[in-house]
Amino acid sequence: MLTYFVIAPILIAVFLYLLSSRYIAKLLAILVQAVFLGFTFFLFMQTRESTIITVVGGYEYTLGIVLRADMLSAAFVMLTSFIFLITAIYALNESWSKLYWLLIYIWQGLIIGIFLVRDFFNVFVLFEVATLIVAVLILFLRERRSVFDGLIYIMVNTVAIQFYLFGVAYVYMLTGTLNMDIAAAALAEIAATDPTQLTLPYVLIMTAIIFKCALIPLASWLPKVQGIPRAPSAVAAILSGLHVKCAVFLFLQFQLLFEPIANSDFFLILGLLTAILSIIMAFSQDDIRLILAYSSTAQIGLIVVGLSTGGANYGSLYHIINHAIFKTSLFLTSGMLMQIYKTRDINKITGVFKNSPVLGVAMLLSILAIAGAPLFNGNVSKYFIMDDIAPWLYVTLSVVNFGTIAIFVRYSLMLLGKPDNAEVVVMHKNKLVSVLLLGVISLLTGIFGVWSMNFLFDTQLALSFGSYLEKTIIFFVSVALAVLLCKYRAKMLVQLEYIRNLDLNFRGMCVSVGLFFAVMLLFVGIF
């Protein structure tokens, strides 16, 4: 029955498009989406007992399209349906056409398909159709800037995905199958005799996946897309909160698939570089959308570091879920700020608390969550990412966390002061409720963080009081230092000016993809 979890959102999309009354269609779609969320929870509970496998079309397992739901993929399916429900509630009163809603719900079905499908080729099909959907949503307003960036997004994705296709062709040549599970067994046998045969397909596939993850040096497309002036807030939120996480999920899957030769050290270094450079970029920006975009790549780098430290890093998996929740809230609230203040300049936005207390509370909860404040979900996931790691890595990740705190200490200054340039805009209750709900969930999944992790991943984790107290003290010291750092930011911008304005055109992105492939091939081949 897993097929219906992919098809149902598409049917909702068609239903939305055909109804004559757009507002009634949206209300019914939200209701159906809420029911669909209940079914995804039921699916997750079923996977706690056993893995569920569906072979589409009744073909043999080796020939058909295979969908598989285990606890991890089912948890991400449930997360996907929840985020789309929240964004649908948020956008209820917005005047987007029925075509917009059609594309949004098709996008949901594609993302769920990526989490469930178990063959190489359909991963390509689903991801590329999702890429086209994102591009159309970017182009939706048909502004010159949107059209240009949308076309760049399509073209550079087309270049990157060629590496994946060549890698899949090589795997098929070696194993004679496109089924991931069957290929894994065949690849393990090949690795036992001649592991060098797997180096080229592994590097080809991972080059495309790392591009989709938006890791340095292939990260420039994500801030460029999310920084489009009039890109819908819901699109930016889903792109950062979910779409990129599909690539992180595939990163984990392909690391397991090529486990005999998978090189975790390379991605550990890459994740650290991504986190550090993205934090510098985010700290140097004045555009609130770009601040959030670069902080997203920093958090993805942190997640990849956790997944590359060895073993089952449940902290990284939990951080994927947490980041989807609080980053969705931050992007949605940024859209509300732009509507109220008619600007994206962080220096021109003040007095959010006085202008809209509910919006201010929702922003504060999400800021505390991403900064890793005690009792919030970001704190719990970062605790387990940094638990039992090498001292040098612990210190490095502490610096990364300090950078995140500094970014959002500055971001939180928008909450204070008087709303001098704010326009009188009546915020619809559905918008305020949706972002406040995400903020409250960020708090609750922090207070009950260990229980949530044990429930989601069927494990038995526990917090050490002494270690948690140590990290709490480090957090408050970091906040104090971050306040001081923000005071001297203007002087630091002279040194950061080159990095701040760093941007790659289409040719630069293509060269980066090629150079990344060459460096990774050399690294994996040697080490």
Disulfide bonds with the S-S distance in Angstrom:
none
